[in-house]
Amino acid sequence: MRLALLGIYHETNTFSPIHADRELFSAGGVWRGAEIVEAYATSSTTNGGFLVAGAELGVEVIPLMFAFVTPTGPITADAFDRLVGEMIDMLRAQGPWDGVLLNLHGAAVAENFVDADAEIAARVRAEVGAGVPVGAVLDMHANLTQRLLDALTVTLVYQTNPHVDAKQQAIRCTQLIVRAIRGEIQPQQAMMALPLVANIACQDTGEQPMAMLLAKARDIAARAGLLSLSVLEGFPYADVPQLGMSCLAIHDGDLEVARRSAHELAAAVWAQRRELQVTGMSVDEALDAAAAERSGPVVLLDAGDNIGGGSPGDSTVILGAAVRSGQRSFVQVLCDPKSARQCIDVGVGAELSLVIGAWQSHSAGEPVPVHGRVRAVSDGRFEEPTPTHGGFRFFDMGPTAVLDTTAGHTLILTSTAVMSTSCQQLLSVGVVPSAYRIVVAKGVNSPRAGYAPIAARMIVVDTDGITAMDLSRFDYRHRRRPLYPFEDEAFPTSA
């Protein structure tokens, strides 16, 4: 049995001016053949799960091509057509196939395709034909469409946020695809799209109301014949018609039961629509709350500069406030390649003055003047062997420097924005996060798995930026209407 493994994984923030072009994909990563095994086989990612499952099931999973870039604005038409074209050429050249395993995000947008994931799946389906099972694992932030579902035989979704179950979902997807190939099951998929956007700060599956909704999904999924039942939180920073939450059911042979199951779960989600909205603390409130804690570290989750949601990772909003208020014992990572290079050039132990951060057109805050001593320099590469958000294992921040400032702050200055998902990001350059009163992490949910074990408290901070919590700050032009909470008057309490 031969299964092809391929995909393009991109979460698109349509409010970002930085488009994912061919150069950015090359820097983020395009892996072919054995390169996929080398990069992902030992990780807890979707690709890692596909590869492990193949070995466990005794089937041949053949990696073709996989492309990834940290969330940005839309994929350029040129990059999309070239990458997808190469994937389909490889699929054609190395076939025939018994099945296909796709690694997609579910919230990808290209300049030429508003539902880029569906376009990829549709092209794969057209190439292999109607009779070949095609499975995919999507991110929980997928903005699901019926067109994507129609191209797939089995669609599974991460059911943890932070996303620590990517590998497990991929193993399960492979198992179902193998069973479908053998004729043991006949998956029937049904989705229910809700006119609802969940605030990003309400999407932690370990907290309410998401914990309750996931428990409800597990209860329904335990019924006879159901193969899977998923809650999709959706990605709120995508101005697309498919924006919003959804529920997805898969039944063995009965489409109507799948539909009823998806609708039942969707009703439970809809009943929690108000609880899925929240406001966060202001920067000053968060700093005051951190100072009031008896011990640290207090992890401040910088919502507006969420790298995992498409922000640039160079916001100085919290840093600037900490300087003004005199807060000390403070550490954060900032993406600022120019400042990192200046520190590297003067060398470890040297003192220098810099103006750091907020160097891009879509950055939040203003550049902050600092003076300090260079503690360390690094090539920026580090490894996280334990499952964290997305399951990624190998990371590269580019040339990196650690600067201890006279204001009592430690700044890790990187050349590339890397999600704040692992304490190893700091430990790898000799910075111990647990030694600080305040740790700033660039994200909302993605840092939780890595930082919760050391945090005395985690606080979501409602900062400015292209991933701000308050969605009323964004100019949506293409989303559905009405959509809760934007047009809440259209949805009376009794509805």
C-alpha positions as CSV (number, residue, x, y, z in Angstrom):
1,M,0.0,0.0,0.0
2,R,1.5,3.3,-1.1
3,L,0.4,6.7,0.5
4,A,1.7,10.0,-0.8
5,L,2.5,12.7,1.8
6,L,2.4,16.3,0.8
7,G,1.1,19.7,1.6
8,I,1.4,23.5,2.0
9,Y,0.8,24.8,5.6
10,H,0.0,28.5,5.9
11,E,-2.2,30.4,8.3
12,T,-3.0,33.7,6.5
13,N,-3.6,37.0,8.3
14,T,-5.2,39.0,5.6
15,F,-4.4,42.2,7.5
16,S,-0.7,41.7,7.2
17,P,1.1,43.6,4.4
18,I,3.8,40.9,4.2
19,H,2.8,38.4,1.5
20,A,4.2,34.9,1.4
21,D,6.2,34.9,-1.8
22,R,8.6,32.3,-3.1
23,E,11.6,33.8,-1.2
24,L,9.7,33.7,2.1
25,F,8.7,30.1,1.5
26,S,12.3,29.2,0.8
27,A,13.3,30.8,4.0
28,G,10.5,29.3,6.0
29,G,11.0,25.9,4.5
30,V,10.3,23.8,1.4
31,W,11.2,20.1,1.9
32,R,11.2,17.4,-0.7
33,G,11.4,13.6,-0.4
34,A,13.9,12.5,2.3
35,E,14.3,16.1,3.5
36,I,10.8,15.7,5.1
37,V,11.9,12.6,7.0
38,E,15.0,14.4,8.3
39,A,13.1,17.5,9.4
40,Y,10.0,15.9,10.8
41,A,10.3,12.2,11.6
42,T,11.2,12.7,15.2
43,S,8.8,15.6,15.8
44,S,5.3,15.8,17.2
45,T,4.0,17.5,14.0
46,T,1.4,16.2,11.6
47,N,4.1,15.1,9.3
48,G,5.7,13.2,12.2
49,G,2.4,11.4,12.8
50,F,2.0,10.5,9.2
51,L,5.4,8.9,9.1
52,V,5.1,7.1,12.4
53,A,1.7,5.7,11.4
54,G,3.0,4.4,8.1
55,A,5.7,2.4,10.0
56,E,3.2,1.1,12.6
57,L,0.6,0.0,10.0
58,G,3.2,-1.5,7.7
59,V,2.3,0.7,4.7
60,E,4.6,2.8,2.6
61,V,4.2,6.6,3.3
62,I,6.2,8.3,0.6
63,P,7.0,12.0,1.4
64,L,6.8,14.1,-1.8
65,M,6.8,17.8,-0.8
66,F,5.9,20.0,2.1
67,A,6.1,23.8,2.3
68,F,5.7,26.0,5.4
69,V,6.1,29.7,6.3
70,T,5.3,31.4,9.6
71,P,1.9,33.1,9.4
72,T,1.9,36.2,7.2
73,G,-0.4,37.9,4.7
74,P,-1.7,36.0,1.6
75,I,0.4,33.6,-0.5
76,T,1.4,35.3,-3.7
77,A,-0.2,33.9,-6.9
78,D,3.2,33.1,-8.3
79,A,4.3,31.2,-5.1
80,F,1.0,29.3,-4.9
81,D,1.0,28.2,-8.5
82,R,4.6,27.1,-8.5
83,L,4.5,25.2,-5.2
84,V,1.2,23.5,-6.0
85,G,2.2,22.8,-9.5
86,E,5.4,21.1,-8.4
87,M,3.4,19.0,-5.8
88,I,1.0,17.8,-8.4
89,D,3.8,17.0,-10.9
90,M,5.4,14.9,-8.2
91,L,2.1,13.2,-7.4
92,R,1.6,12.4,-11.0
93,A,5.2,11.2,-11.7
94,Q,5.4,8.9,-8.7
95,G,2.0,7.4,-8.8
96,P,-0.3,5.5,-8.9
97,W,-1.3,5.8,-5.3
98,D,-3.6,3.9,-3.0
99,G,-4.1,7.0,-0.8
100,V,-3.0,10.5,-0.1
101,L,-2.1,12.2,3.2
102,L,-2.4,16.0,3.1
103,N,-0.8,18.4,5.7
104,L,-2.9,21.6,5.3
105,H,-3.7,24.4,7.8
106,G,-7.3,25.2,6.7
107,A,-6.9,29.0,6.9
108,A,-4.7,29.6,3.9
109,V,-5.5,32.4,1.5
110,A,-3.7,33.0,-1.8
111,E,-3.9,36.1,-4.0
112,N,-5.6,34.0,-6.6
113,F,-7.7,31.7,-4.3
114,V,-9.5,32.9,-1.3
115,D,-9.8,29.2,-0.1
116,A,-6.3,28.1,-0.9
117,D,-6.6,24.8,1.0
118,A,-9.6,23.7,-0.9
119,E,-7.9,24.5,-4.2
120,I,-4.9,22.4,-3.2
121,A,-7.2,19.5,-2.2
122,A,-9.3,19.8,-5.3
123,R,-6.2,19.6,-7.5
124,V,-5.0,16.5,-5.6
125,R,-8.4,14.9,-6.0
126,A,-8.5,15.7,-9.7
127,E,-5.1,14.1,-10.1
128,V,-5.7,10.9,-8.2
129,G,-9.3,10.4,-9.2
130,A,-12.5,9.8,-7.2
131,G,-11.7,6.3,-6.0
132,V,-8.5,7.1,-4.1
133,P,-9.0,8.0,-0.4
134,V,-7.5,11.4,0.5
135,G,-7.1,12.4,4.1
136,A,-6.1,15.6,5.7
137,V,-5.3,17.0,9.2
138,L,-6.2,20.6,9.7
139,D,-5.3,23.1,12.3
140,M,-8.1,23.9,14.9
141,H,-8.1,27.5,13.5
142,A,-9.2,26.3,10.0
143,N,-12.0,28.3,8.4
144,L,-13.7,25.2,7.0
145,T,-15.5,25.1,3.7
146,Q,-17.7,22.5,2.0
147,R,-15.4,22.7,-1.1
148,L,-12.5,21.5,1.0
149,L,-14.6,18.8,2.6
150,D,-15.8,17.6,-0.8
151,A,-12.3,16.9,-2.0
152,L,-11.4,14.8,1.0
153,T,-12.3,11.4,2.3
154,V,-11.3,11.9,5.9
155,T,-10.8,15.3,7.5
156,L,-9.4,15.4,11.1
157,V,-8.7,18.5,13.1
158,Y,-6.4,19.3,16.1
159,Q,-8.6,19.2,19.2
160,T,-6.2,20.9,21.6
161,N,-5.2,24.6,21.8
162,P,-2.3,24.9,22.4
163,H,-2.0,22.4,19.5
164,V,-0.2,19.5,21.2
165,D,-2.2,16.7,19.4
166,A,-1.0,17.2,15.8
167,K,0.9,13.9,15.8
168,Q,-2.0,11.9,17.3
169,Q,-4.5,13.3,14.8
170,A,-2.2,12.4,11.9
171,I,-1.8,8.9,13.2
172,R,-5.6,8.5,13.5
173,C,-6.1,10.0,10.0
174,T,-3.7,7.5,8.5
175,Q,-5.4,4.7,10.2
176,L,-8.8,5.8,8.8
177,I,-7.4,6.2,5.3
178,V,-5.9,2.7,5.4
179,R,-9.2,1.3,6.6
180,A,-11.0,3.1,3.8
181,I,-8.6,1.8,1.2
182,R,-9.2,-1.7,2.5
183,G,-13.0,-1.2,2.3
184,E,-13.4,-1.6,6.1
185,I,-15.2,1.8,6.4
186,Q,-17.1,4.2,4.2
187,P,-16.5,7.7,5.7
188,Q,-19.3,10.2,5.3
189,Q,-18.5,13.8,6.3
190,A,-20.8,16.6,7.3
191,M,-20.1,20.1,8.5
192,M,-22.1,22.8,10.2
193,A,-20.8,26.3,9.8
194,L,-21.8,28.7,12.5
195,P,-22.3,32.5,12.1
196,L,-19.9,33.0,15.0
197,V,-16.4,34.2,15.6
198,A,-14.7,33.2,18.8
199,N,-12.3,35.7,20.4
200,I,-8.7,34.4,20.3
201,A,-8.4,34.7,24.1
202,C,-11.4,32.2,24.6
203,Q,-9.8,29.4,22.5
204,D,-7.7,27.6,25.1
205,T,-9.2,24.1,25.2
206,G,-8.1,23.7,28.8
207,E,-10.4,26.5,29.9
208,Q,-14.1,27.1,29.7
209,P,-16.1,27.2,27.6
210,M,-13.9,25.3,25.2
211,A,-13.2,22.5,27.6
212,M,-16.9,21.8,28.0
213,L,-17.5,21.9,24.3
214,L,-14.7,19.4,23.6
215,A,-16.1,17.2,26.3
216,K,-19.5,17.4,24.5
217,A,-17.8,16.5,21.3
218,R,-16.2,13.4,22.8
219,D,-19.5,12.3,24.3
220,I,-21.3,12.5,20.9
221,A,-18.3,10.9,19.1
222,A,-18.6,7.8,21.4
223,R,-21.9,6.8,19.7
224,A,-21.9,3.8,17.4
225,G,-20.7,4.4,13.9
226,L,-19.1,7.8,14.5
227,L,-15.5,8.0,13.4
228,S,-14.7,11.6,14.4
229,L,-16.3,14.8,15.7
230,S,-14.4,18.0,15.7
231,V,-14.9,21.6,16.9
232,L,-13.1,24.1,14.7
233,E,-12.4,27.5,16.4
234,G,-11.7,29.3,13.1
235,F,-9.1,32.0,12.5
236,P,-10.4,35.5,13.2
237,Y,-7.8,37.5,11.4
238,A,-8.9,36.3,7.9
239,D,-11.2,38.6,6.0
240,V,-12.8,35.8,4.0
241,P,-16.4,34.6,3.4
242,Q,-15.7,31.4,5.3
243,L,-14.6,33.1,8.5
244,G,-16.0,31.5,11.6
245,M,-16.4,28.5,13.8
246,S,-17.7,25.2,12.5
247,C,-18.3,21.6,13.6
248,L,-17.4,18.5,11.6
249,A,-18.6,14.9,11.9
250,I,-17.6,11.7,10.2
251,H,-19.7,8.6,10.3
252,D,-19.1,5.2,8.9
253,G,-21.6,5.0,6.1
254,D,-24.5,7.3,7.2
255,L,-24.3,10.9,6.0
256,E,-27.6,11.8,7.8
257,V,-26.2,10.7,11.2
258,A,-23.1,12.7,10.5
259,R,-25.2,15.8,9.8
260,R,-27.3,15.4,12.9
261,S,-24.1,14.9,15.0
262,A,-22.5,18.1,13.6
263,H,-25.7,20.0,14.2
264,E,-26.0,18.8,17.7
265,L,-22.5,19.9,18.6
266,A,-23.0,23.2,16.7
267,A,-26.0,23.9,18.9
268,A,-23.9,23.5,22.0
269,V,-21.3,25.8,20.6
270,W,-23.9,28.4,19.6
271,A,-25.3,28.4,23.2
272,Q,-21.9,29.5,24.4
273,R,-21.5,32.3,21.9
274,R,-21.4,35.1,24.5
275,E,-18.9,33.1,26.7
276,L,-16.7,32.9,23.6
277,Q,-16.1,36.7,23.7
278,V,-13.8,38.4,26.2
279,T,-11.8,41.6,26.7
280,G,-8.2,41.5,28.0
281,M,-6.2,43.6,30.4
282,S,-4.6,46.8,29.2
283,V,-0.8,47.0,29.3
284,D,-0.7,49.1,32.4
285,E,-3.2,46.8,34.2
286,A,-1.2,43.8,33.3
287,L,2.1,45.3,34.5
288,D,0.4,46.3,37.8
289,A,-1.0,42.8,38.2
290,A,2.4,41.3,37.6
291,A,4.0,43.5,40.2
292,A,1.3,42.5,42.7
293,E,2.1,38.8,42.4
294,R,4.1,37.4,45.3
295,S,6.4,35.5,43.0
296,G,7.1,35.1,39.4
297,P,7.4,34.7,36.6
298,V,4.2,36.3,35.4
299,V,3.9,35.5,31.7
300,L,2.3,38.4,29.8
301,L,0.7,37.1,26.6
302,D,1.1,39.9,24.0
303,A,-2.1,39.4,22.0
304,G,-1.5,42.1,19.4
305,D,1.9,40.8,18.5
306,N,1.0,37.1,18.2
307,I,3.6,35.7,15.8
308,G,1.5,32.6,15.4
309,G,-1.3,34.7,14.1
310,G,0.7,36.7,11.6
311,S,2.2,39.6,13.6
312,P,5.8,40.6,13.1
313,G,7.2,39.9,16.6
314,D,8.8,43.3,17.0
315,S,6.1,45.2,19.0
316,T,7.4,47.4,21.8
317,V,4.1,48.2,23.4
318,I,4.8,46.2,26.6
319,L,8.5,47.0,26.6
320,G,7.8,50.7,26.3
321,A,5.4,50.7,29.2
322,A,7.8,48.7,31.3
323,V,10.5,51.3,30.7
324,R,8.1,54.2,31.6
325,S,6.9,52.5,34.7
326,G,10.3,51.4,36.0
327,Q,9.5,47.7,35.9
328,R,12.6,45.6,36.3
329,S,13.3,41.8,36.1
330,F,11.7,41.7,32.7
331,V,12.6,39.5,29.7
332,Q,11.3,39.3,26.2
333,V,12.2,38.2,22.6
334,L,12.1,40.9,19.9
335,C,12.6,40.3,16.2
336,D,15.0,43.0,15.2
337,P,17.7,41.8,12.8
338,K,19.5,45.2,12.6
339,S,19.9,45.5,16.4
340,A,20.9,41.8,16.6
341,R,23.6,42.4,14.1
342,Q,24.9,45.5,15.9
343,C,25.2,43.5,19.2
344,I,27.0,40.7,17.4
345,D,29.4,43.1,15.7
346,V,30.5,44.7,19.0
347,G,30.8,41.3,20.7
348,V,30.0,39.7,24.0
349,G,30.8,41.9,27.0
350,A,30.6,45.2,25.1
351,E,28.2,48.0,25.9
352,L,26.2,49.9,23.3
353,S,23.1,52.1,22.9
354,L,20.4,51.0,20.5
355,V,17.0,52.0,19.3
356,I,15.1,48.7,19.1
357,G,11.9,47.2,17.8
358,A,8.8,48.5,15.8
359,W,10.8,48.7,12.6
360,Q,8.2,47.4,10.2
361,S,5.2,49.2,8.6
362,H,2.7,47.0,10.5
363,S,4.5,47.1,13.9
364,A,2.8,48.2,17.1
365,G,4.4,50.7,19.4
366,E,7.4,52.9,18.8
367,P,11.2,52.2,18.7
368,V,12.6,52.2,22.2
369,P,16.0,53.6,23.1
370,V,18.0,51.2,25.3
371,H,21.6,51.0,26.6
372,G,23.1,47.7,27.8
373,R,25.7,45.0,27.7
374,V,25.8,42.1,25.3
375,R,25.6,38.9,27.3
376,A,25.6,36.3,24.6
377,V,25.4,35.8,20.8
378,S,24.1,32.7,19.0
379,D,23.2,31.3,15.6
380,G,19.6,31.2,16.9
381,R,19.0,27.5,16.4
382,F,17.4,25.5,19.1
383,E,15.4,22.3,19.6
384,E,12.3,21.4,21.6
385,P,11.9,17.7,21.9
386,T,8.7,17.7,23.9
387,P,5.2,18.3,22.3
388,T,4.4,22.0,22.3
389,H,2.2,24.1,20.0
390,G,2.1,22.5,16.6
391,G,4.6,19.8,17.6
392,F,7.5,21.5,15.9
393,R,11.0,20.4,17.1
394,F,13.6,22.4,15.3
395,F,13.7,26.2,15.3
396,D,15.9,28.9,13.7
397,M,15.8,32.5,15.0
398,G,18.7,33.5,12.7
399,P,21.7,35.5,14.2
400,T,20.6,36.3,17.8
401,A,22.0,38.4,20.6
402,V,21.1,38.7,24.3
403,L,21.2,42.3,25.7
404,D,21.0,43.1,29.4
405,T,19.9,46.8,29.6
406,T,20.5,49.3,32.3
407,A,16.8,49.5,32.9
408,G,16.9,45.9,34.3
409,H,15.5,44.2,31.2
410,T,16.9,41.3,29.2
411,L,16.1,41.4,25.5
412,I,16.7,38.5,23.1
413,L,17.1,40.1,19.7
414,T,16.5,37.8,16.8
415,S,16.7,38.0,13.0
416,T,13.7,36.0,12.3
417,A,10.3,35.9,14.1
418,V,9.8,32.6,15.8
419,M,6.6,31.7,17.8
420,S,7.0,31.8,21.6
421,T,6.1,28.2,22.1
422,S,9.1,26.9,24.0
423,C,11.2,27.9,27.0
424,Q,14.1,26.5,25.0
425,Q,14.0,29.7,22.9
426,L,15.4,31.5,26.0
427,L,17.3,28.6,27.6
428,S,19.2,28.0,24.4
429,V,20.9,31.4,24.7
430,G,21.6,31.1,28.4
431,V,18.5,33.0,29.7
432,V,16.5,31.3,32.4
433,P,12.9,32.6,32.2
434,S,12.0,31.4,35.7
435,A,14.5,33.8,37.1
436,Y,12.5,36.8,36.0
437,R,9.5,38.6,37.5
438,I,7.9,39.2,34.0
439,V,8.2,37.2,30.8
440,V,6.6,38.5,27.7
441,A,5.5,35.9,25.2
442,K,4.3,36.8,21.7
443,G,1.1,35.0,21.5
444,V,-2.2,34.1,23.3
445,N,-2.6,30.3,23.2
446,S,0.5,29.1,21.5
447,P,2.9,29.9,24.4
448,R,0.8,28.1,27.1
449,A,2.1,24.6,26.7
450,G,5.7,25.7,26.9
451,Y,5.4,28.4,29.6
452,A,2.6,27.1,31.9
453,P,4.9,24.8,33.9
454,I,7.0,27.7,35.1
455,A,4.4,30.5,35.3
456,A,3.0,31.8,38.5
457,R,0.3,33.4,36.4
458,M,-0.4,34.0,32.7
459,I,-2.2,37.2,31.7
460,V,-3.6,38.0,28.2
461,V,-2.7,41.6,27.4
462,D,-4.9,43.4,24.9
463,T,-2.2,45.2,22.9
464,D,-2.4,46.9,19.6
465,G,-1.4,45.1,16.4
466,I,-2.7,43.0,13.5
467,T,-3.7,40.3,15.9
468,A,-5.4,42.5,18.5
469,M,-8.1,40.9,20.6
470,D,-10.7,43.5,19.8
471,L,-11.9,42.5,16.4
472,S,-13.9,45.8,16.0
473,R,-10.5,47.4,15.2
474,F,-10.3,45.6,11.9
475,D,-12.0,46.6,8.6
476,Y,-13.6,43.4,7.4
477,R,-14.9,43.7,3.8
478,H,-15.4,40.1,2.7
479,R,-16.8,38.2,5.7
480,R,-20.3,36.9,5.9
481,R,-23.1,39.1,7.4
482,P,-24.7,38.8,9.9
483,L,-21.9,37.3,12.0
484,Y,-21.7,37.2,15.8
485,P,-20.5,39.2,17.6
486,F,-20.2,41.9,14.9
487,E,-24.0,42.0,14.3
488,D,-25.1,40.7,17.7
489,E,-28.5,42.5,17.3
490,A,-29.3,40.0,14.5
491,F,-29.2,37.2,17.0
492,P,-31.7,37.6,19.8
493,T,-31.1,35.7,23.0
494,S,-33.9,33.3,22.4
495,A,-32.5,32.3,19.0
